[in-house]
Amino acid sequence: MECEFPAVNENLEEIEKIFDEVKTIAVVGLSPNETKDSHKVAKYLQSVGYKIIPIYPKEEKILGEKVYRSLLEVEEKIDMVDVFRKPAAVDMIVDAIEKRKDVKVLWLQKGIVNNKAAKRAKEMGLKVIQNRCSMVDHKALK
């Protein structure tokens, strides 16, 4: 039953610390369509200095960055994974994060909650944010 682990997020102080420590953000589901939220958020994060790594099933470049098909293809270090996918996809994303060993933060965008995957990520030592927009929070805190 999902209720055993409430959708608890890091507090705002911790979220601010995340933004200070993170350098590289893999955006899973980063659309090349400029009208999509994933594109707007990634473009904003890139504009304030974060290195963006697009994870998307097609395209060669998005926002001027090489596109990867999965987190496991990325050779450089990833600090945070920002997810724009359906909640059911988060389980597979956490599987990939577990194999990588370098990710410190799992961020599930507004409308995305997967308590089972979030609990697993927390048990792996990750900071977890669910149902929040990284762009909105960054603008509010910085």
Number of C-alpha atoms within 10 A of each C-alpha: 6 9 8 9 12 12 17 13 16 13 10 12 9 12 20 16 12 18 16 10 12 16 15 20 24 25 25 24 19 29 23 18 11 14 9 11 16 24 21 17 20 25 18 17 19 16 11 10 10 16 18 27 28 32 26 20 14 12 14 14 14 22 17 10 12 14 22 20 16 16 22 13 11 17 8 9 14 23 19 26 25 27 24 23 18 14 16 12 13 23 17 11 20 18 15 15 23 15 11 16 11 14 22 20 23 26 24 26 23 15 13 20 19 20 21 17 21 27 18 16 22 14 10 14 12 20 20 23 24 21 16 16 19 21 17 12 14 16 11 10 13 8
